[in-house]
Amino acid sequence: MARASSNPVLLQRFPPLFQPSQLFRTSILLQSRNRRFQSIGCQTNPNETDSSTSEMPLGKPGSVDPVKNNSSQNTNSSSDSGFPEFPNKTINKRIALVSTLAALGFFLSTRLDLGVSLKDLSATALPYEEALSNGKPTVVEFYADWCEVCRELAPDVYKVEQQYKDRVNFVMLNVDNTKWEQELDEFGVEGIPHFAFLDRDGNEEGNVVGKLPRQYLLENVDALSRGEASIPHARVVGQYSSAESRKVHQVVDPRSHG
């Protein structure tokens, strides 16, 4: 032992394994590595933050936001659908006016049939005496100007008359005219309109009273025009006006056949 300690050469042959400065540097390096591993271990995806920030483009002039673009397209599609959100008042007024005129035109066409009235029928009707002497079958209508049912049936009578006027006589007798008192009793007129159907010899084959379908009148006139022995609707009564009201409206006018 005394020999080893006394030999200065042996002491220099084995230098110390770690210098103080190297030991300090090594400890700092290990600490920095540990910190780095800890920060990486806490993140599920180390590149997630970077990718999210890198993928979000900054707004540029002229660029379109997809969300805003979709909403604008939806708005445009709703506005281009053809139905405005707030209709124009002028358009509504025009539509209402057209609808009113159409309804009025339909009402007038169904009720008045382009202006056909009882006066028009009586003006074109054949005189009663002439109808009984010309050898044709005859339809005699007893009517009155105040009779609502008579006015309603005027268009139907006109259409049938236009179809058969060359083969059948059409006569109009106004019950308010006292001239026809005998005919009223002869045909038993109690309600109007009263249609009497006479054959070529002036004999009554049947009658129809009141408001009935036009087909009834058409079939009876057709049977008369073909000279059949009977008519399909010989005794039919519908809604009518009482002939007793004629006492208030009686007019003495022997010159008129109506």
Salt bridges, closest charged atoms under 4 A:
ASP113 OD2 - LYS159 NZ 3.88
GLU148 OE2 - ARG111 NH2 3.22
GLU148 OE1 - ARG151 NH2 2.55
GLU152 OE2 - ARG111 NH2 3.59
GLU152 OE1 - LYS211 NZ 2.89
GLU181 OE2 - ARG246 NH1 2.70
GLU219 OE1 - HIS233 NE2 2.59
ASP222 OD2 - ARG226 NE 2.86
GLU228 OE2 - ARG226 NH1 2.01
GLU244 OE1 - LYS247 NZ 3.19
ASP253 OD1 - ARG255 NE 3.76
